[in-house]
Amino acid sequence: MLPNANRAGRLAFACAALIGLIPVTAIAQESVGPQTAAPPPVPPAKHAEHAPSGQKIIVPAGTRLAVTLENGISTNSAKPGDSLYFHTSFPITQNNHVVIPVGSYVRGTLLESKRPGRVKGKGEFRLRLESLIFPNGYTVDLLAAPRSADTGGKETTDSEGKVTGPGGKGKDVGTIATTTATGAGIGAIADGGKGAGIGAGVGGVVGLAAILLTRGPDAQIPRGSTLDIVLEKDLSLDADHLGFDDTGRPTHITRSVSRSDSEQK
């Protein structure tokens, strides 16, 4: 009797185990098949936000910056208030990092413009650079003025950003002397020595009148000229805005306009 009882117990236990597995198998079979309901929404991953560092980079006053002129300037047509446009042609670095890259835009204003006089005086204008725009759009105010300009002529600059054109006095004297000599020669042929004196006087008057009606050479900086500008006050830059790509490669090619071309216009 005892062995049969053990067999009956084991059989009952096996049946109970089978009965307990049926719901699990049914549930597993029901879950197989196409999904008919939308999956629950997945919350977006949280990205670490970049906190502004607030670090400032100071480019000190006296720093020199090479820029190229985009629009030519001439006292023949320039007037106070005209806008001037440049781009940087050489980078500025600090601690082995570029802080002002090549291709940054610089905007300036023409403050004064004076044409050369008919009797004396030279053409001159004064300009100031006022804003700097980085390739990524970051814009800052600055205060700078030119110290030298590669104009291809005899223009000079001073510490206040004034550009002065070449003088025409020597040329004018030569013109009067040539005109006087020509008049004297014509008078001598016409009436001997007496005519030479008259011709010289007439030639001198005509030459002087021509000079009085003609202005001296205009001061000008042709398009494509390179200027060396100097910061007149410290330039404060936000380090968080100084991320650049391809900072060592020039992005602008400005064709230079020769003085002969600009003087013909």
C-alpha positions as CSV (number, residue, x, y, z in Angstrom):
1,M,0.0,0.0,0.0
2,L,2.8,2.4,0.7
3,P,4.4,2.2,-2.7
4,N,1.1,2.8,-4.4
5,A,0.4,5.8,-2.1
6,N,3.8,7.3,-3.1
7,R,3.0,6.8,-6.8
8,A,-0.4,8.4,-6.3
9,G,1.2,11.3,-4.5
10,R,3.7,11.9,-7.2
11,L,1.0,11.7,-9.9
12,A,-1.1,14.2,-8.1
13,F,1.8,16.6,-7.7
14,A,2.6,16.3,-11.5
15,C,-1.0,17.0,-12.4
16,A,-1.1,20.1,-10.2
17,A,2.1,21.4,-11.7
18,L,0.7,20.9,-15.2
19,I,-2.5,22.7,-14.3
20,G,-0.4,25.6,-12.9
21,L,1.6,26.0,-16.1
22,I,-1.5,26.2,-18.4
23,P,-2.3,30.0,-17.6
24,V,1.3,31.0,-18.2
25,T,1.5,29.2,-21.5
26,A,-1.8,30.7,-22.6
27,I,-0.6,34.2,-21.6
28,A,2.7,33.6,-23.5
29,Q,0.8,32.5,-26.6
30,E,-1.6,35.4,-26.4
31,S,1.3,37.9,-26.4
32,V,2.7,36.5,-29.7
33,G,1.5,38.4,-32.8
34,P,1.3,41.9,-34.3
35,Q,1.2,44.8,-32.0
36,T,-2.1,46.6,-32.1
37,A,-1.6,49.3,-29.5
38,A,1.0,52.2,-29.5
39,P,3.9,51.6,-27.2
40,P,4.1,53.7,-24.1
41,P,5.9,57.1,-24.6
42,V,9.6,57.1,-23.8
43,P,10.7,60.2,-21.9
44,P,13.4,62.2,-23.7
45,A,16.9,61.8,-22.5
46,K,18.2,64.6,-20.4
47,H,21.2,66.3,-21.9
48,A,23.6,68.2,-19.8
49,E,23.1,71.9,-20.6
50,H,26.3,74.0,-21.3
51,A,26.4,76.6,-18.6
52,P,28.0,79.9,-19.7
53,S,31.4,80.3,-18.3
54,G,31.3,84.1,-18.2
55,Q,34.9,84.2,-19.0
56,K,36.2,87.4,-20.7
57,I,39.1,87.6,-23.1
58,I,40.7,91.1,-23.3
59,V,42.5,92.2,-26.4
60,P,44.6,95.1,-25.0
61,A,44.7,98.6,-26.4
62,G,47.6,99.1,-28.8
63,T,47.0,95.7,-30.6
64,R,47.6,96.0,-34.3
65,L,45.2,94.4,-36.7
66,A,45.6,94.0,-40.5
67,V,42.5,94.7,-42.5
68,T,41.6,95.0,-46.2
69,L,39.3,97.7,-47.5
70,E,36.2,96.5,-49.3
71,N,35.0,99.9,-50.7
72,G,37.5,102.5,-51.9
73,I,37.7,106.0,-50.4
74,S,38.6,109.2,-52.2
75,T,38.2,112.9,-51.2
76,N,36.8,113.4,-54.7
77,S,33.5,111.8,-53.7
78,A,33.7,110.9,-50.0
79,K,31.6,112.8,-47.4
80,P,31.3,112.6,-43.6
81,G,29.0,109.8,-42.4
82,D,29.9,107.4,-45.2
83,S,30.2,103.8,-44.1
84,L,33.5,101.9,-44.6
85,Y,33.8,98.1,-44.8
86,F,36.8,96.0,-44.1
87,H,37.7,92.4,-43.3
88,T,40.6,91.1,-41.3
89,S,43.5,89.6,-43.3
90,F,45.6,88.2,-40.4
91,P,44.5,86.5,-37.2
92,I,45.0,87.7,-33.6
93,T,45.9,85.0,-31.1
94,Q,46.2,84.7,-27.3
95,N,47.7,81.7,-25.5
96,N,47.9,79.7,-28.7
97,H,44.2,80.2,-29.5
98,V,42.7,82.4,-32.2
99,V,40.6,85.2,-30.7
100,I,40.1,87.3,-33.9
101,P,40.1,85.0,-37.0
102,V,40.8,85.9,-40.6
103,G,37.6,86.9,-42.4
104,S,36.0,88.8,-39.5
105,Y,34.1,91.9,-40.7
106,V,35.0,95.5,-39.5
107,R,32.8,98.5,-40.0
108,G,33.9,102.1,-39.8
109,T,32.7,105.6,-40.5
110,L,34.2,108.5,-42.4
111,L,34.3,111.4,-39.9
112,E,35.8,114.2,-42.1
113,S,36.6,114.7,-45.8
114,K,38.3,117.7,-47.3
115,R,39.3,118.1,-50.9
116,P,42.6,119.7,-51.8
117,G,42.5,123.5,-52.3
118,R,42.9,125.3,-55.6
119,V,45.8,127.5,-54.3
120,K,47.2,125.4,-51.4
121,G,46.2,122.6,-49.1
122,K,46.1,118.8,-49.4
123,G,43.2,116.4,-49.6
124,E,42.5,114.6,-46.4
125,F,40.0,112.5,-44.6
126,R,39.6,111.0,-41.1
127,L,38.1,107.6,-40.4
128,R,37.3,105.5,-37.4
129,L,36.5,101.8,-37.0
130,E,33.6,101.1,-34.7
131,S,32.4,97.5,-34.8
132,L,33.7,94.0,-35.3
133,I,31.6,91.0,-36.6
134,F,33.0,87.5,-36.2
135,P,32.3,84.8,-38.8
136,N,29.7,83.2,-36.4
137,G,27.8,86.5,-36.1
138,Y,29.1,87.5,-32.7
139,T,29.3,91.4,-32.8
140,V,31.3,93.7,-30.5
141,D,32.0,97.4,-30.4
142,L,35.5,98.6,-30.8
143,L,37.5,101.8,-31.2
144,A,40.4,101.7,-33.7
145,A,42.1,104.0,-36.2
146,P,44.6,103.4,-39.0
147,R,48.3,103.9,-38.5
148,S,49.4,103.1,-42.0
149,A,47.8,102.3,-45.4
150,D,49.2,100.5,-48.4
151,T,47.6,102.8,-50.9
152,G,50.1,102.6,-53.7
153,G,50.5,106.4,-53.5
154,K,52.0,109.0,-51.1
155,E,49.2,109.2,-48.6
156,T,50.2,109.5,-45.0
157,T,48.4,108.8,-41.7
158,D,48.5,110.2,-38.2
159,S,47.6,108.9,-34.7
160,E,44.1,110.3,-35.0
161,G,43.1,108.3,-38.1
162,K,43.6,111.1,-40.6
163,V,44.8,110.2,-44.0
164,T,46.5,113.1,-46.0
165,G,47.0,113.0,-49.7
166,P,50.2,114.1,-51.6
167,G,50.8,117.7,-52.2
168,G,50.8,119.3,-55.7
169,K,53.0,122.3,-55.0
170,G,56.1,121.1,-56.8
171,K,54.0,120.0,-59.8
172,D,52.3,123.3,-59.9
173,V,55.5,125.3,-59.8
174,G,56.9,123.1,-62.6
175,T,53.7,123.7,-64.7
176,I,54.0,127.5,-64.3
177,A,57.7,127.4,-65.2
178,T,57.0,125.3,-68.3
179,T,54.1,127.5,-69.4
180,T,56.2,130.7,-68.8
181,A,59.1,129.3,-70.8
182,T,56.8,128.3,-73.6
183,G,55.2,131.8,-73.7
184,A,58.6,133.4,-73.7
185,G,59.7,131.3,-76.7
186,I,56.6,132.2,-78.6
187,G,57.1,135.9,-77.8
188,A,60.7,135.8,-78.9
189,I,59.9,134.3,-82.3
190,A,57.1,136.8,-82.8
191,D,58.9,140.1,-81.8
192,G,62.5,139.5,-80.8
193,G,63.7,140.1,-77.2
194,K,60.8,142.5,-76.4
195,G,58.4,139.9,-77.4
196,A,60.1,137.4,-75.2
197,G,59.4,139.5,-72.1
198,I,55.8,139.9,-73.1
199,G,55.5,136.2,-73.9
200,A,57.0,135.3,-70.6
201,G,54.5,137.5,-68.8
202,V,51.6,136.2,-70.7
203,G,52.8,132.6,-70.2
204,G,53.2,133.1,-66.5
205,V,49.7,134.6,-66.2
206,V,48.1,131.8,-68.2
207,G,50.0,129.2,-66.2
208,L,48.9,130.7,-62.9
209,A,45.3,130.9,-64.0
210,A,45.4,127.2,-65.0
211,I,46.8,126.2,-61.6
212,L,44.2,128.3,-59.8
213,L,41.4,126.5,-61.6
214,T,42.9,123.0,-60.9
215,R,42.8,121.3,-57.5
216,G,45.7,119.3,-56.2
217,P,45.6,115.5,-56.1
218,D,42.9,113.9,-54.0
219,A,43.6,111.7,-51.0
220,Q,42.4,108.2,-51.7
221,I,42.6,104.6,-50.5
222,P,41.7,102.2,-53.4
223,R,39.6,99.1,-52.8
224,G,41.7,96.1,-51.8
225,S,44.3,98.3,-50.0
226,T,45.7,96.9,-46.7
227,L,45.5,99.0,-43.6
228,D,47.3,98.6,-40.3
229,I,44.8,99.6,-37.6
230,V,45.4,100.0,-33.8
231,L,42.9,99.4,-31.0
232,E,42.5,102.6,-29.0
233,K,40.9,100.9,-26.1
234,D,40.8,97.4,-24.7
235,L,38.5,95.0,-26.6
236,S,36.5,92.7,-24.3
237,L,35.3,89.4,-25.8
238,D,33.0,86.8,-24.4
239,A,34.9,83.5,-24.5
240,D,31.7,81.5,-25.0
241,H,31.2,83.0,-28.4
242,L,34.7,82.4,-29.7
243,G,34.3,79.0,-31.3
244,F,35.4,78.9,-35.0
245,D,36.0,76.5,-37.8
246,D,38.7,76.8,-40.4
247,T,40.1,79.9,-38.7
248,G,43.4,79.7,-40.5
249,R,42.0,79.8,-44.0
250,P,41.2,83.2,-45.7
251,T,37.6,83.4,-46.8
252,H,37.7,86.7,-48.7
253,I,39.5,87.6,-51.9
254,T,39.1,91.3,-52.6
255,R,40.5,92.5,-56.0
256,S,42.7,95.5,-55.7
257,V,41.8,98.5,-57.7
258,S,44.9,100.3,-59.1
259,R,45.2,104.1,-58.6
260,S,45.1,104.7,-62.3
261,D,41.7,102.9,-62.5
262,S,40.3,104.8,-59.5
263,E,41.5,108.1,-60.8
264,Q,39.8,107.6,-64.1
265,K,36.4,107.2,-62.4
